[in-house]
Amino acid sequence: MSFLRSAEFIVILPVLKANELIDPSTEIHYAFHKSLKNITAPHSHDFFELFIILKGSVIHKINGSEEILKEGSLVFIRPQDKHFYEKYDNEPCELINLAFPQRAVDELMNYLGEGFSPQRLLKSANPPFVLLSNTEKNKVAERLEELHLLPRKNKALIKTKLRILLLELFTRYFPLENSLTKKTPSLPDWLSDLLDKMQKKENFSRGLNSLLILSGKTQEHLCRIFRKYLNITPTAFINELRLNYAANMLTNSDAPIFDVSSEAGFENLSHFYHLFKQQYNMSPRNFRKIHHRNMIPS
C-alpha cells in the first residue's frame, strides 16, 4: 500500500502490481481507454508506464499537484508517482497506456549509458512529459497500436518490439542534454527549441545569421537572453558548436584541415586555428595526430 497524507487523515492508496498486470514473458500491458471511467481512482504502482492523450484534455492529479494535459501529451510515469485523472471541462478524453516493468527500464538505461542522464527522468519531482504535434501524436499512436497486430503466441517477438519502441520513444521525445543546451525550469520554450535547432550542421555552420532567422529576434535581444540564461554570447555559443564538430571531424575523418574548418562554418583558417588552440590547447594538426586512428593501418 501507499499512503497519501492530508491535514486530517491518511489515505491508503492502492498499489498496482506488475506481477498481477504485466505478462513477464512480454513485459507489456497495453490499454486503450476511451473514457476515464476505470482510471479515476488515486493509485501508484511498482512498474513504469507511458501514456498519450489521443483526444480531448484531462486533469492529471500527480504527486499532490495537478496539471491540464492536452491532446498530444506524452507522459512518463515512474513507480514512485501517485496519480489519477479527472475530467476537464466535461470534455471526452481518450488515451493509450503502456505499462512495463522495472527490468525493462533498467536494461534500456544501461544500454543507453551514463550520457543519457537517466536520473533527470527517473528522479525529477514530477513525471517528464512532452506535448507532441498532431503529426507526431499520430505517429506514436500508430507505433503503439502496432503492438496489437503482433501474434499473441510469439511472446519473444512482442518483448523485442516493445524494447525497440521504448528506445525510439525515449531517445526521440525525451532527448539527452549536454553542456551547451542543458535545459533549466526557467528556460523559455522558444529558447530551448532554438538551441535544439542550432545543433544541426546546416544551422551552426551558417552562424549568427541562422540564429537570428530561426529565433525571429534582434541581435541585441538574443545577446541579453543568452547572457541571462546561458552566461555566454550567441557568437561564443556558435563557435563552441563549430569547434565540437571540427574536433570530431579531425578525429574521425581524413578530410584536410582547411575543409574541416570550412565545413564547420569558419570563413578564415587563421581564425579557426586561433579559436581551436584556445579551446583545446593545441593546433588542429597536433590534435589530429593525437586522436585520429586509422581503421586500416597504412
C-alpha positions as CSV (number, residue, x, y, z in Angstrom):
1,M,0.0,0.0,0.0
2,S,1.0,3.6,-0.5
3,F,0.0,6.5,1.9
4,L,-1.3,9.9,0.9
5,R,-1.2,12.2,3.9
6,S,-3.7,15.0,4.4
7,A,-4.2,17.5,7.2
8,E,-6.8,15.3,8.9
9,F,-6.2,11.7,7.9
10,I,-4.0,9.3,6.0
11,V,-5.5,7.9,2.8
12,I,-4.2,4.4,1.8
13,L,-3.7,4.3,-1.9
14,P,-3.9,1.0,-3.9
15,V,-0.6,-0.1,-5.4
16,L,-0.9,-1.8,-8.7
17,K,1.5,-4.7,-9.0
18,A,3.5,-5.7,-12.1
19,N,3.1,-9.4,-11.3
20,E,-0.7,-9.1,-11.4
21,L,-0.9,-6.9,-14.5
22,I,2.1,-7.4,-16.8
23,D,2.9,-10.7,-18.6
24,P,6.5,-11.4,-17.6
25,S,7.2,-13.1,-21.0
26,T,6.2,-10.0,-23.0
27,E,6.9,-7.3,-20.3
28,I,3.9,-5.4,-21.5
29,H,0.4,-4.3,-20.6
30,Y,-1.4,-2.3,-23.3
31,A,-4.7,-0.4,-22.7
32,F,-6.7,1.8,-24.9
33,H,-9.0,3.9,-22.7
34,K,-11.9,5.6,-24.5
35,S,-13.2,7.1,-21.2
36,L,-11.8,7.9,-17.8
37,K,-14.3,5.7,-16.0
38,N,-11.9,3.0,-14.9
39,I,-8.8,5.1,-14.3
40,T,-10.0,7.9,-12.0
41,A,-9.1,6.4,-8.6
42,P,-5.9,7.6,-6.9
43,H,-3.2,4.9,-7.2
44,S,0.5,4.2,-7.5
45,H,2.3,1.1,-8.9
46,D,5.6,-0.8,-8.8
47,F,6.1,-0.5,-12.6
48,F,6.6,2.2,-15.2
49,E,4.1,3.4,-17.8
50,L,3.8,5.8,-20.8
51,F,0.5,7.3,-21.8
52,I,-0.5,9.6,-24.6
53,I,-3.7,11.7,-24.8
54,L,-5.3,11.0,-28.2
55,K,-8.4,13.1,-27.9
56,G,-9.6,15.9,-25.6
57,S,-8.0,17.1,-22.4
58,V,-7.7,15.8,-18.9
59,I,-6.8,17.0,-15.4
60,H,-3.9,14.9,-14.2
61,K,-3.6,14.8,-10.4
62,I,0.1,13.9,-9.8
63,N,2.2,13.8,-6.6
64,G,0.0,16.3,-4.8
65,S,-0.4,18.8,-7.6
66,E,-2.4,18.9,-10.8
67,E,-1.9,19.8,-14.5
68,I,-4.1,20.0,-17.5
69,L,-2.9,17.6,-20.2
70,K,-4.0,18.5,-23.7
71,E,-4.3,16.2,-26.8
72,G,-0.8,15.1,-27.8
73,S,0.6,15.0,-24.3
74,L,3.1,12.1,-23.8
75,V,3.8,11.3,-20.2
76,F,6.3,9.0,-18.5
77,I,5.1,7.7,-15.1
78,R,7.6,6.2,-12.6
79,P,6.8,3.7,-9.8
80,Q,7.1,6.4,-7.1
81,D,4.5,8.6,-8.7
82,K,1.0,8.8,-7.2
83,H,-1.6,9.9,-9.7
84,F,-5.1,9.7,-11.2
85,Y,-7.3,11.5,-13.8
86,E,-10.3,13.8,-13.7
87,K,-12.4,15.2,-16.5
88,Y,-11.5,18.6,-17.7
89,D,-14.5,20.9,-18.5
90,N,-16.6,17.8,-19.2
91,E,-14.5,17.0,-22.3
92,P,-14.4,13.4,-23.6
93,C,-10.9,12.0,-23.4
94,E,-9.1,9.1,-25.0
95,L,-5.7,7.8,-24.1
96,I,-3.4,4.9,-24.7
97,N,-1.5,3.5,-21.7
98,L,1.6,1.3,-22.0
99,A,2.9,-0.4,-18.8
100,F,6.2,-2.2,-18.5
101,P,8.4,-3.5,-15.6
102,Q,11.4,-2.0,-13.8
103,R,13.6,-4.6,-15.5
104,A,12.9,-3.2,-19.0
105,V,13.7,0.3,-18.0
106,D,16.9,-0.7,-16.1
107,E,18.2,-2.6,-19.1
108,L,17.3,0.2,-21.5
109,M,19.1,2.8,-19.4
110,N,22.1,0.6,-19.0
111,Y,22.2,0.2,-22.8
112,L,22.0,3.9,-23.4
113,G,24.7,4.6,-20.9
114,E,25.5,7.4,-18.5
115,G,25.5,10.0,-21.3
116,F,21.7,9.7,-21.5
117,S,21.5,11.0,-17.9
118,P,18.6,8.8,-16.7
119,Q,18.3,10.5,-13.3
120,R,16.7,13.5,-15.0
121,L,13.8,11.3,-16.0
122,L,13.7,8.9,-13.0
123,K,14.3,11.4,-10.1
124,S,12.5,14.6,-11.2
125,A,9.8,15.8,-8.8
126,N,7.0,15.3,-11.4
127,P,6.9,12.9,-14.4
128,P,8.6,14.1,-17.6
129,F,6.1,14.9,-20.4
130,V,6.2,16.4,-23.9
131,L,3.4,18.0,-26.0
132,L,3.5,16.5,-29.5
133,S,2.3,18.0,-32.7
134,N,-0.7,16.3,-34.3
135,T,1.5,14.6,-36.8
136,E,3.9,13.3,-34.1
137,K,0.9,12.2,-31.9
138,N,-0.5,10.1,-34.8
139,K,2.9,8.6,-35.4
140,V,3.2,7.5,-31.7
141,A,-0.4,6.2,-31.7
142,E,0.3,4.1,-34.8
143,R,3.5,2.7,-33.3
144,L,1.7,1.8,-30.1
145,E,-1.2,0.2,-32.0
146,E,1.2,-1.9,-34.0
147,L,1.7,-3.9,-30.8
148,H,-1.9,-5.1,-31.3
149,L,-1.0,-6.6,-34.6
150,L,1.6,-9.0,-33.3
151,P,0.6,-12.7,-32.8
152,R,-0.1,-13.2,-29.2
153,K,1.7,-16.6,-29.1
154,N,5.0,-15.1,-30.2
155,K,5.9,-13.5,-26.8
156,A,9.6,-13.2,-27.6
157,L,8.7,-11.0,-30.6
158,I,6.3,-8.8,-28.6
159,K,9.0,-8.3,-25.9
160,T,11.6,-7.3,-28.6
161,K,9.1,-5.0,-30.3
162,L,8.3,-3.3,-27.0
163,R,12.0,-2.6,-26.3
164,I,12.5,-1.2,-29.8
165,L,9.6,1.1,-29.3
166,L,10.7,2.2,-25.8
167,L,14.2,3.0,-27.3
168,E,12.6,5.1,-30.0
169,L,10.2,7.0,-27.7
170,F,12.8,7.8,-25.0
171,T,15.5,8.9,-27.5
172,R,13.2,10.9,-29.7
173,Y,10.9,12.6,-27.2
174,F,13.0,12.7,-24.0
175,P,16.3,13.5,-25.6
176,L,19.6,13.8,-23.7
177,E,21.0,17.1,-22.5
178,N,24.5,18.4,-23.0
179,S,26.6,21.3,-21.6
180,L,25.5,23.6,-24.4
181,T,21.8,23.1,-24.3
182,K,21.1,21.9,-20.8
183,K,17.5,23.0,-20.0
184,T,16.5,24.5,-16.8
185,P,13.0,25.1,-15.5
186,S,13.3,28.8,-16.2
187,L,14.5,28.4,-19.8
188,P,11.9,29.8,-22.2
189,D,10.4,27.2,-24.6
190,W,11.4,29.3,-27.6
191,L,15.0,29.3,-26.5
192,S,15.0,25.6,-25.8
193,D,13.7,25.0,-29.3
194,L,16.3,27.4,-30.8
195,L,19.2,25.7,-29.0
196,D,18.0,22.3,-30.4
197,K,17.7,23.6,-33.9
198,M,21.2,25.1,-33.8
199,Q,22.6,21.6,-33.1
200,K,22.1,20.9,-36.8
201,K,25.2,21.4,-39.1
202,E,23.2,23.4,-41.7
203,N,22.4,25.9,-38.9
204,F,25.5,26.3,-36.8
205,S,27.7,26.4,-39.9
206,R,25.8,29.5,-41.2
207,G,26.4,31.2,-37.9
208,L,24.7,34.2,-36.4
209,N,22.5,34.9,-39.4
210,S,20.9,31.5,-39.0
211,L,20.4,32.1,-35.3
212,L,18.6,35.4,-36.0
213,I,16.4,33.9,-38.7
214,L,15.4,30.9,-36.6
215,S,14.7,33.0,-33.5
216,G,12.9,35.9,-35.1
217,K,14.6,38.1,-32.5
218,T,17.0,41.0,-32.8
219,Q,20.7,40.5,-32.2
220,E,20.6,42.8,-29.2
221,H,17.7,40.8,-27.7
222,L,19.5,37.5,-28.3
223,C,22.6,38.8,-26.6
224,R,20.7,39.8,-23.5
225,I,18.8,36.4,-23.4
226,F,21.9,34.3,-23.9
227,R,23.8,36.2,-21.2
228,K,20.8,35.8,-18.8
229,Y,20.1,32.1,-19.3
230,L,23.4,30.6,-20.6
231,N,26.1,33.1,-19.4
232,I,27.5,33.1,-22.9
233,T,27.3,35.3,-26.0
234,P,25.5,34.0,-29.2
235,T,28.8,34.1,-31.0
236,A,30.6,32.1,-28.4
237,F,27.7,29.5,-28.4
238,I,28.0,29.1,-32.2
239,N,31.8,28.8,-32.0
240,E,31.6,26.1,-29.4
241,L,29.2,24.1,-31.6
242,R,31.6,24.6,-34.6
243,L,34.7,23.6,-32.6
244,N,33.0,20.4,-31.3
245,Y,32.1,19.5,-34.9
246,A,35.7,20.3,-36.1
247,A,37.3,18.2,-33.3
248,N,35.1,15.2,-34.2
249,M,35.9,15.6,-37.9
250,L,39.7,15.8,-37.1
251,T,39.3,12.6,-35.0
252,N,37.0,10.6,-37.3
253,S,37.8,11.7,-40.8
254,D,40.7,12.2,-43.2
255,A,39.4,15.5,-44.5
256,P,42.0,18.2,-45.0
257,I,42.1,20.7,-42.1
258,F,41.0,23.5,-44.5
259,D,37.9,21.5,-45.4
260,V,37.2,20.8,-41.8
261,S,37.4,24.5,-41.0
262,S,35.2,25.4,-43.9
263,E,32.5,22.7,-43.2
264,A,32.3,23.8,-39.6
265,G,31.5,27.3,-40.8
266,F,34.8,29.2,-40.3
267,E,35.5,31.5,-43.2
268,N,39.0,32.3,-42.1
269,L,41.5,29.5,-41.5
270,S,43.8,31.5,-39.2
271,H,40.7,32.4,-37.0
272,F,39.8,28.7,-36.8
273,Y,43.4,27.9,-35.7
274,H,43.2,30.7,-33.1
275,L,39.9,29.5,-31.6
276,F,40.8,25.9,-31.7
277,K,44.1,26.5,-29.8
278,Q,42.1,28.4,-27.2
279,Q,39.6,25.6,-26.8
280,Y,42.0,22.5,-26.9
281,N,45.4,24.0,-26.1
282,M,46.9,22.7,-29.3
283,S,46.7,23.2,-33.0
284,P,44.2,21.2,-35.1
285,R,47.2,19.4,-36.7
286,N,48.5,18.2,-33.4
287,F,45.0,17.3,-32.2
288,R,44.6,15.0,-35.2
289,K,48.0,13.4,-34.6
290,I,47.0,12.5,-31.0
291,H,43.3,11.5,-31.5
292,H,43.0,10.2,-35.1
293,R,43.0,6.4,-35.6
294,N,43.0,4.6,-38.9
295,M,40.9,1.5,-39.1
296,I,43.3,0.0,-41.6
297,P,46.9,0.8,-40.7
298,S,48.9,2.3,-43.5
